[in-house]
Amino acid sequence: LAAGADRLGRYLARRREMRLTENALRQLDTRTLRDIGLTRGEIGSAAAEAAGVVEATRVRAWRELGARVV
C-alpha cells in the first residue's frame, strides 16, 4: 500500500510540474517560443517531456539528428 501511495505521489508531482511548465510556456510570445525551438502546438508535449510524464522523444530525435549531421 505504501509503495502505491508513493507512486501516486510521484505521478501527481510530475503532473503538477507539467502544468506549471505548460502555463509558463503559454505566457511566452511566439518569437520567444521559436527562439527556444517550439511552436504553440508543441507546448503540451514539451511540458510533458520536461516533467517526465512521457518519454522524451524530442531530445532523442535531436540527438539522432545531431549524430547524423556530424
Backbone torsions as a table, in degrees:
resi	resn	phi	psi	omega
1	LEU	NA	-41.2	-179.5
2	ALA	-64.7	-38.2	179.1
3	ALA	-64.2	-40.4	178.3
4	GLY	-64.6	-40.7	178.0
5	ALA	-65.5	-37.7	178.6
6	ASP	-65.3	-44.8	178.3
7	ARG	-61.5	-42.4	178.9
8	LEU	-63.1	-42.6	178.5
9	GLY	-61.5	-43.3	178.1
10	ARG	-65.1	-41.1	178.7
11	TYR	-62.2	-46.2	-179.9
12	LEU	-64.2	-35.7	177.4
13	ALA	-66.0	-41.3	178.0
14	ARG	-64.6	-41.0	179.1
15	ARG	-64.2	-39.3	178.0
16	ARG	-64.4	-44.5	177.8
17	GLU	-60.5	-39.9	178.9
18	MET	-62.3	-46.1	179.7
19	ARG	-62.1	-42.1	179.5
20	LEU	-64.2	-42.7	178.9
21	THR	-64.5	-44.7	179.4
22	GLU	-61.2	-44.1	178.8
23	ASN	-62.6	-40.9	179.2
24	ALA	-64.7	-43.1	179.8
25	LEU	-65.9	-36.3	179.2
26	ARG	-66.1	-20.6	178.0
27	GLN	-77.3	-17.5	-177.8
28	LEU	-78.4	150.1	176.3
29	ASP	-79.8	166.7	-175.1
30	THR	-60.0	-38.5	-179.1
31	ARG	-65.0	-43.1	179.0
32	THR	-64.9	-41.9	176.7
33	LEU	-58.7	-44.3	179.3
34	ARG	-61.5	-39.4	179.0
35	ASP	-60.8	-32.0	178.8
36	ILE	-96.4	8.4	172.9
37	GLY	85.6	25.1	-179.8
38	LEU	-124.9	155.1	168.1
39	THR	-112.3	167.1	179.5
40	ARG	-59.1	-34.6	-179.6
41	GLY	-68.5	-16.7	-178.6
42	GLU	-97.4	-2.8	-174.8
43	ILE	-57.9	-47.9	-178.2
44	GLY	-60.7	-46.3	-178.5
45	SER	-70.7	-36.2	178.1
46	ALA	-64.7	-40.8	178.7
47	ALA	-66.0	-40.6	179.0
48	ALA	-64.9	-41.0	177.6
49	GLU	-65.4	-44.5	-178.6
50	ALA	-62.4	-34.3	-178.8
51	ALA	-85.1	-8.9	-179.5
52	GLY	81.1	16.5	179.7
53	VAL	-75.5	-32.6	177.2
54	VAL	-129.8	165.3	178.2
55	GLU	-62.0	140.4	-178.1
56	ALA	-80.9	73.5	-177.9
57	THR	-70.9	-30.3	-180.0
58	ARG	-62.1	-45.8	179.6
59	VAL	-64.5	-43.5	179.4
60	ARG	-61.0	-42.6	179.8
61	ALA	-64.2	-41.6	178.1
62	TRP	-62.1	-41.8	179.5
63	ARG	-63.7	-43.8	179.9
64	GLU	-64.7	-41.5	178.4
65	LEU	-63.8	-44.9	178.3
66	GLY	-60.9	-37.4	179.8
67	ALA	-67.1	-33.3	179.5
68	ARG	-77.8	-30.9	-176.8
69	VAL	-75.6	-38.3	-175.8
70	VAL	-73.1	NA	NA
